[in-house]
Amino acid sequence: MRNERLAVIWRVMWRAAVCLAAVPAVSFAVMTALALIREGAGLPDAAGIALRQGLLPLIRGGFGAGAESLRAVIAEAGVLMLMALSVALCLRAGLLNVGAPGQYAVGVCAAWMCAAVWELPWFVSVAASAAAGALAGALFGWMRRRSGSAAADVLLDALILCAVYAVIQRVSAQTAGGGAIPEARQIPALGKGTDGYLARPVTWGVLAALIGPLVLWTVEKFHIWGYGMRLMGASGPAAEYAGVNRKRMTVLCMTLSGLLAGLGGGSGALSGMAQGISAAEAGLDGLGAALLAGGHPLGVLLSSAAAAHLRGGCRRMGAPYDGGLAAWLICGGLMPLCGWTLRVWRMKAERRLRGKKEEAP
C-alpha cells in the first residue's frame, strides 16, 4: 500500500513538472504570434524576437537584473505566499475563498489608513490589516454558512473592491503628501542601508510569510482543529459523522483565511514596494500558487516563489510586449489553469487508489 501511495505521489510530481513546463511553452507560442502581428516579420524572425525579448527574460525572472529587481521578486514572493496560504487553507477544508481579493484590499486600506492618515506605528498598522481581513473573512464565512453557495461572494467581493478604491482615492486627495506612507511608518527592512540584497522592500514581513506555512502545517498535523479541517475537505458527511460542526468550521476557516489575506495586503502596503500588487492580481496569483501546491502549506513556499519569479520576468520583457498584460495572462491565467488541471489529476489518482483498495480482498 505504501508503494502504491508513493507511485501516486510520483505521478502527481511528474504532472506538476509538465504543468510548470506548459506555462513558458504556451507563453512562447503567444509571444511569437504577437511578434508576427506587431513586427510584421516572418515566422523565424518572430520566433527569435519572442525568444530573446520574451521567453528568456521570463525564465531569468529577477536573476541577472541587479539587486533591485531581485529585491522586488523577494518582496512579491512574501505577499503572494500569504495570499496562497489564505487560499490553500480553505482548499484543505473543501472551500474556495472567492472573497480573498476583497479581504486583501481591506487589509491594504486598514494598513494605509493607520500609517498614512493616523500616523500610527507599523506594528499597529499590521495588526489592523490582519484584524480587518479577519472581519471580512468572517463576513464571507457567515454568508457561506447561511447559503452554502459562493455565488453571492463574487458580488460582495466586487463591492468591497470598489468601496476600498473609492475610500483610498478620496482620503488620499485630502491628505498631505498624496497619502504616501512615510518610511518611518513602514515595516523595517531586514538589512541596513539601501544597496544590499536585504534592503527595502525586503522587510520582516517576508520572514513572517516564510514562517506562516510552517505554522499552518504544524497545526494541521498535530492539532485536533487541523484534523477536523482536513476531514471536512476529504468528506463532509464523514466529518459530520465524526462530530465536526461544518458550519462552525466554515466560518472559522474563512476567518483565518481572511486574516492571512489581510496580513498579505498590509505587509505589501507597508513594505515600500515601488510596484505593488493589486488585489485582483494577488487573488489570481495566490489561487494559482495554491492550486499548484495542491493546497499543501509547505508546497506554497515553492509555488509562490515561482509565481513571483515569473512576475519579475514579465517586467523585464522587451518593447514588443506589455509586461503588465503578460503578468495578468501568465501568472493570473495560465498558472491557475495548470494548477486546476493538476488538482483534477491528483483527485483522479487518489480515487483510483481508493478503488484498488476496495477491490483488494
Sequence and secondary structure as in RCSB ss.txt:
>XXXX:A:sequence
MRNERLAVIWRVMWRAAVCLAAVPAVSFAVMTALALIREGAGLPDAAGIALRQGLLPLIRGGFGAGAESLRAVIA
EAGVLMLMALSVALCLRAGLLNVGAPGQYAVGVCAAWMCAAVWELPWFVSVAASAAAGALAGALFGWMRRRSGSA
AADVLLDALILCAVYAVIQRVSAQTAGGGAIPEARQIPALGKGTDGYLARPVTWGVLAALIGPLVLWTVEKFHIW
GYGMRLMGASGPAAEYAGVNRKRMTVLCMTLSGLLAGLGGGSGALSGMAQGISAAEAGLDGLGAALLAGGHPLGV
LLSSAAAAHLRGGCRRMGAPYDGGLAAWLICGGLMPLCGWTLRVWRMKAERRLRGKKEEAP
>XXXX:A:secstr
 HHHHHHHHHHHHHHHHHHHHHHHHHHHHHHHHHHHHHH   HHHHHHHHIIIIIHHHHHTTTTS HHHHHHHHH
HHHHHHHHHHHHHHHHHTT   TTHHHHHHHHHHHHHIIIIIS   HHHHHHHHHHHHHHHHHHHHHHHHHH  S
HHHHHHHHHHHHHHHHHHHHHHHTSGGGG   GGGS  BSSSSSSSTTSTT BHHHHHHHHHHHHHHHHHHHSHH
HHHHHHHHH HHHHHHTT  HHHHHHHHHHHHHHHHHHHHHHHHTTT SS   HHHHHHHHHHHHHHTTT HHHH
HHHHHHHHHHHHHHHT  TTS HHHHHHHIIIIIHHHHHHHHHHHHHHHHHHHHHHHHH  
